[in-house]
Amino acid sequence: MAEFFHMGGYAAFVWPSYGLAALVFIGVIWQSLADLRAQKRLVDKLETRRRNRKPEDGA
């Protein structure tokens, strides 16, 4: 098991690469969720405006 974690002498390069990739994935997920929340707020705001708008004449 120790040999697996040592990665044939390349562990100093492999494990930080895995860590960096994990951080990037977490960042992408976090940013996507933040954007989803912002888009939902925008949709709610626009739907509220639409409901409160006065009907136009002749429509």
N, C-alpha and C positions, 0 to 999 in steps of 0.2 A: 504494500500500500504506500509506503514511503517513497518508493521509486516512481509510482504514479504521480504523486504530488511534486516530486523533484523534476519530472518531465524531461529526463535525460539531460539535465543541465540547463534546460531552457526555461525553467520555472520563473526566473526573473523577468522574462519577456512575456510568457504566456499568461500568467495570473493577472498582472496589471492590465493586459489587453482584455481579458474577460471582465475585469472590474470596470474598465472604461466603457466597454460595450454595454454593460448592465446600466451604468449611469446614463448613457445616451438613451437607452430604451425607456428608462424611468422618466427622463426629461421629456421625451416625445409623448409618452402617455399622459404626464402631468399637463403639458401644453395643450394636448388634444382635449382633455377634460375641461380645462379652463376655457378653451374656445367654445366647446359645446355649451357650457353654462352661459357664456356671453351671447351666443346665438339664440338660446332659448329666451333669455331676457329681452333680446331685440324683437323676437317674434311676438312675445307677450305684449310688449309696448306697441307694436304696430297693430296687433289685433284689437287692443283697447282703443287706439285712435280710430280704427275703422268702425267699431261699434258706436263710438261717441260722435261720429261725423253726421251732420245733417244731410238728409236725402236731397239730391239735386232736383231742380225743377225739370219736368219732362222726362225723367228717367224711369 
